[in-house]
Amino acid sequence: MAYTSLLACTLIIILLTLAGCSQPSTLQEVRNEGVLHVITRVAPSIYYEGRTGPTGYDYELAKLFAEELGVELRLRVAGDNTEVLSVLSKDFAHIGLAGLSEQPMFKEHYTTVPTGIKAQSIVVYNREVERPEALMDLTGQTLHMVSDSNHEYQLQALEANNPGLSWQVHPGLDAVGILARVETGELPYAVVSSHELELNNVFFPQVKQGFTLGVAKELAWLFPAGQDDSLVNAAKAFFKERQADGTIAQLSERFYGHLDHLNYVGARTFMHHVENRLPSYKALFRENASIFNMDWRLLAAIGYQESHWRPNAVSPTGVRGLMMLTRNTANYIGINNRLDAEESIQGGAKYFRMVHERVPERIAEPDRTWFALASYNVGYGHLEDARRLTEGAGKNPDRWMDVKEFLPLLAQKEWYKKTRFGYARGNEPVLYVQNIRRYYDVLARLMDLKEKSTGGNPAVVGVETRSVDKPPEDGSDIRASLPPELGMIPPTL
């Protein structure tokens, strides 16, 4: 009997050992199921549903990571970071996208993998109150913030040397909600992450930046500590490869590279014109953008950059109208009256589509659109000169983030003497593209919010950026190349 019991125990131990040895790794589990489970929250910096489908810096990377693993990306959207952390702590998701950096209390519960974006905590205030220069200036005041953020643990570390320090966490608010209340003065002082402030400051012109807490740290993906290292190591290798091939830099430029081109005065002016001028021309932008298969908000952003939506705008050099077309451009595309808003918008849409068609099809969106905007402004010949300089320097002539470094060199003799088309004010198309991107971002978010609040059409399902290179809906063909001399004529100064 004793021998039988001993044999049974031995067999059980062997079976348990074999079972333990056959337990698949986390990475293998993901591949076996064919699904990467990701928990996230809605934020412009992380994930949101745009008109063309889901997007966001972290989302785009997670999508690429899932594709590399050969599995489906399955998102669960949490209400806030508290829920994200709770789901991860229960091991109910493989990865958490929360816009957080590594924190001391994470070590027992989560493993972190940096994403390439740095952020730091910034004290902001309503411009009607006194600007704080340091924490000591906030004695007797309360700092407000979202829950489970990058901020509270830093304040806890600083509390000993600042005994008058006080803060309040708002579990029901996100960063935008905090900023909105600082804007109205309801919350005079708050702490937000720098990247979220950059993405949202144009909407809140009454919010000013005070000072920073601590140093900038990389934001990270979070993995449950209970997982083995297989998926974490795969993610680290993925980020290393994407850093090396330029994907991280390109996504960073796409989502953050244009955010510093709308100051306080410009933001207030733009928002004023959105309310008071845009309604008069919105239908025309929609109609003509549809004809030429453009996003109407991009067409409206071009119009704002050109004239601030003034149909009677005239420059000293003769460009005029809402889209500020030159006489030669207007004649070429069949526009008779540049001061007529309808004709001008139609001409601007048609001309933009023409220059967009000249940009090589191999260039992926949204870079192809940024190149088209630069060409719209400075002329296709000068754009090609800059692309050749870019290639000659060993960089990628098909990436906007590379070419925009070389466009300004066209104003320097040592560089433009090497080019085919010579001198150009190369800084202008760079600023032109950056401004339009910012105006477009604001319009896109404002209009999406407006449609949702009024029960408008839902966002179009799909992931890829809508391309403007599809055939126009009216069946017309405007692929004919522009003559070289017209390609050199910018429709604006």
N, C-alpha and C positions, 0 to 999 in steps of 0.2 A: 504493500500500500504506500509506504513512504517513498519507495522507488518510483511508483506511478505518479505520485504527486510531484516529485522532483522533476520527472520527465515532462510533466504537463507544464510546470512553471518555466522550465527551460525552453520549451516550444513557444510559450507565450512571449517570453523575452525575445526570442529570435524573431518571431513574427512582428513584434512591436518595433524592433530594430530595423527589420527590412522595410516596414511601413514608413518609418522615419526616413530611411535612406531614399525611398521612392517619392517622397513629398516633393512636388515640383516647386521651382523657385517662383517668386512673384512675377518675374519677366515671362517665365514659361506659362504661368497661369493666364497672363494677359494674352499671350499668343494662342493658347489653347481655346480660350473663350472667344478670341477675336475682337475684344472690346477693351479700350482704355477708359476707365471710369474717372472722370474729373469733376470735382466740386468747385464752383466759382461763385462770384457775385457780379452784379451788373455795375460797371464803372467804365468810363471812356478809356481808361488806361489798361483795362483788363479784358472785358468782354461786354459787348452790347449788340443788340439786333439793329443793324442799319437798314436802309431801304433795300439794299442788295443782299441782305442776309447777315449772318453773324460775323463779327470782326472784333478787333482789339489786339493790342500788342501780344499779350499772353495767349489769347485765343489762337492767333495765327501761328505762334510757335508750337502750341499744343497740337494743332492740326498737322503741322509738319512732322512733329515727333510721332504721332499716331501713324502717319503715312509711312514713315521710315520703319516703324515696327510692323507694318503691314496689317494694321487692325483699324477698327472703327473708333472714332472719337465720340464718346457719349457723355454729354454734359448734364449736370444737375445744377440748377441755379439756386443759390441760397439767398436768404434775405439780407444777411450781413456776415461779417467776419466771424462773429460768435458761432453762427451755424456752420460755417466752413470748418472751423477748428474742431467743433464738436463731432462732425461727420468723420473727419480725419482721425480723431482720437479713438473712435469706435471702429476704425479700419473699414469704413463703408465706402471708401473711394481710394483710388491709387495715388492721385495727385490733387493738391489744393492750390488754386490760384486766388490769392487774397491780397496781393499788393503789399506784402509785408517783407521786411528784411529779417535776418537772423536775430533772435533775441535770447538772452541768457536762460529764460524759462522754457525755451523750446527744446533744449537738449534731451529732456526726459521723454518728450512726447512726439517730436517731429525731427526729420532729417531735412536739411535745406540744400537746394541747388540754385546758385545765383543765375539770374536771367539776363544780365548785361545792362540793366537800367539802374542808375543810382538815384537815390532820393534822400532827403533829410527833412526833419520836422521844422516847420516854419511857424513862428508866431505871427498872426495876422490881426488886423484891427480895422475898425470902421474909421474912415478918414475924418470924421467929425470929432473923434476923441484924440487925446494926446498920444503921440507916438511913443511906444515903449522902446528903449534902447537895450535893456537887459531885464532879467527876471526881477531884480530889485525894484524896478519901476512898476511892477505889477502887484506890489504889496497892497492888500485890501481888495484886489480885483480877482475875478474868477476866469480861468482859462477853460474854454469849452472844446470838446473833441468827440470823435466817434469812439465806439467801444472796440476793444481788441485791436488797437492801432499800434503804430510804431512810436507813439508819443508818451504814453503813460509811464512805461518803465524808465524812460529817460528822466521824466519829472520826479519819479520816486527816488532816483539816484541823486538828483539835485536838491531834494527837499531839505536835507540836513543843513546845507549852507544857505538855504533860503526859507527860514521858518515861517514867513508870511505867505508862502506859496499856496495857492488853492486852485483846484480844478474840478470840473464836472464832466462826467461821461454821459453821452446821449445815445443809448442803445437803439433808439428808433430812427436815428438820422444817419445819412451817409455824408461824405465830404461836401457834396453839392448842397445838401440841406444845411450843414454848418455854415458854409459860405453865404448862402441865401439869407441866413439870419444875421450874419455879420453885416451884410449889405444893408439891411433895414435898420441896423442899430440895436436889434433885440438882444444880440450877443455882441458886446463891444470888442471882446478879445477871444481868440480861438487859436488852436494849433491844427495845422493840416500838413499833409505831405507835399513836398515841393512839386512832384510830378503831377499831382492832382490839381494843385494851384495853377500850374502852367496850362493845363488843359482847360481850365474853367474860368480863368481870371477875366477874360473878355466879357463874360456874362455878368460880372459883379464889379463894376468900375468904382464902387465906393469902398471896396476892400483893398487895403494896402498891406505891404509886407513890412514886418517889424524887424525881427532878428531870427537867427537859426538856433536850434538846440542840437548840440553835438555835431558830428561829422556825417557826410553823405555815406550811405552804405548801399550795397547792391540789393535790390529786391530779389526775392527768391520764390521758387516753387517749393511747396511743402509736401513731404511724404510721411505717412504714418511710421513711427519708430518701430512698430511691430513687424513691418515688412523686412525681408532680408535686403541685401544691398544690390541685388541684381538689376532692379528697375532704376534705382538711383544711379548706379554706375552707367547704365545705358543712357540716362538723361545727361549725365556729366559728359559722356563721350559725344552725345548729340550736340550739346552746346559748344563744346570745343571745336567740333567740325564746322558748325554754323558760324562760329567766330572766324575761323580760318577762311571760309569761302565767302565771307562778306555778308551773309544773310542777316546776321544780328545788326550790323551797321546799317544795312538797307532798311530793315524794319524800324530801327530806331529813328532814322531820318524820316521815314514815312509817317510815323505817328507823333514824333516830337521835334522834327527838324525845322518846323516853320512856325513855332509858337511864340517867338519873341518879336513879332513884327506888327503888333497892334497895341499901342500904348493907351494910357488912360483917356486922353482926349480923342484919339482915333476910335477907341471902343465906344465911347459915349456917342460920338457922331454917327458911327455906323448903326448902332442900335436905334438911334433917332430916325435915321433914314429908312431902316427896315420897317418901322411903324408908319412913317409918313409919306415916303416916296415909292417904296417897292409895290404897295398895293395897286398903284396906277399902271404898272408895267408887268405885273406878275403873269397875267394871262398871255401877254405877248411873249414873254420868256418861255412859258410853258409850250405855247403853240409852235414857236420856231425851233425850240430845242427838240420837240417831238419830230418835226419834219426832218431835221438833220441828225436825229438819233443821239442827242446829247442829253446829259443830265441838266435840267433847266436851272438848277441851283448853281452849276458851274458857269453857265451862260450869264446868269445874273451876277455872279461874283466878278466875271470879266467886265461886265457893264459898270459895276460899282468902282472897280479899280480905274477904269477909263475916265468916268465922268461923274461919279457919285450919283448916277442915275439922273443926270440932267440932259434932256434931249436937245437943248440949245447950246450946249457947251462948245466953245471954239478956242483953239489954241493960237498963239501968235504965228505959228508956222503953217496954219491952214487945216490941220486935222480938226474934225468937228463931229458933233452929234453925240448921242448917248453912248455909242460904241467907238467914238473918236476915229472914224475911218479917214484915210487920206483920199484925196481926189482920185488918184490913180487906182487905188484899191476899189473904191466905189464904182468907178467906170468899168473896171474889169469884171466885177461880180454883178453888174446891172442895177446898181442903186442910183436913182435919180436925185432924191432929196435926202441928204445926210442928216438934216435937222428934223426929219419926220421920224418919230420914235419907232413906229412899226417897221419902216424901211431900214432904219439903222440896226435894229435888233436882228432883223432878217439877214442883213448883210454881215453882221458880226458872226452870226451862227454859221452862215455859209462859208465865210472866209476861214473861220477856225477849223471847220471840217476839211477845207482844202489843205491847210498847212498840216493838219493832223495826218492826212493821207500821205504827205511827203515824208513823214518820219518812218523809218524802216519798220516793217511789220514784226520783225523778230524782237523788237523792244517790247517788253511786257508792260502791261498797265500796273500801277498808275504812272510809271516813268514816261511812257509814250505821251501821255497827256501833258506832263510837265515840260517835255521837250517841245510839244506843239505850242504851249503857252509862251515859251521862250522865243520860239520862231515867230509867233504872232506879234511879239513885241519888238524884237531886234532884227528879224529877217532870217530866212532859212540859211542863207549863205554864211552869215556870221556864226550861226549855231553850228554849222558843219565845220567851220574853222576851229571852233572851240573843241569840238569832238575830235578833230585830228590832233590838236595839241594834247588832249587828254590821252589819246592812244599812244602818241609819241613819248609820253612820260611813263608809259607802262601801266596806266590805269584803264578802267573800263569805259569806253566811249558810249556804251549803251546804258549806263547808269547815271541818273540825274545827280546823285550825290557826288559823283566824281567830276562830271562835266561842269557843275556849278562852281567848282574851284578854279576852273580855267577860263570861264567867260570873262571875269574881270581883267584878265591879262590882255584882252583885246584892246584895252585902252593904253597899253604900254608899248612904246615903239620897239623895244627889243623883242617883243613877242609878235605884235601885229605885222611887222615887216616880214615875218616868216609865213604869213597867211595869204590866202588867195584874195580875200575881200577886204583886207586891211583893217583900219581903225574902226572900233565900235565902242560905245559906252557900255562895256560889258557888265558893270555892276547893276545896271538898270533891269535887264531881264531876270537876274537872280532875285532882286527885290520884288519885281513884278510877279514872278511865280510864287514866291513865299507869301506875298500879300493875298493873292487870289486863293491860294490853298487855305489860308486862315479864314478869309471871308466865306469860302465854300463850307468849311467845317462848321462855322457858326450857323450859316443858313440851313445846312443839313440837319443840325440838331434842333434848331428852333422849329423848323417845319415839321420834323418828325414828332416833336412834342405837341405841336399844335394839332396835327392830324389825330394823334392818339387821344388828346383831350376833347376833341370834337367828334370823335367816332369816324374819322376819315379812313381812307384805305390803309390796310395793314402793310407792313414792310414786305417787299418782294422776297420770296424764299430763294436762297442761293448763297453761295459763298464768294464766288469770284467777283471782282470789281467789274461793274458794267463797262463794257468797251464802247468807245465812240466810233469804232471802225467797221461796224456792221452797215449793210446797205440801208439808205434812208427809207423811211416808210412810204414815201410817195413814189418809190421806184426809180427816181432820177439817179443818174450816174455822174458824179463830179470828181472822178478819179483822175481826170486830165491834169497833168502836171502844170504847176504855175511856171510862167516864164522866169528865167533866172533873175531878170531885172526886177520883176514884181516881188520875187521872193526876198529881195534885198530891202524892200521898202517897208519899214515898220508902220503899222497903223496908228501908233502912238508915239509920243516923245519919249 
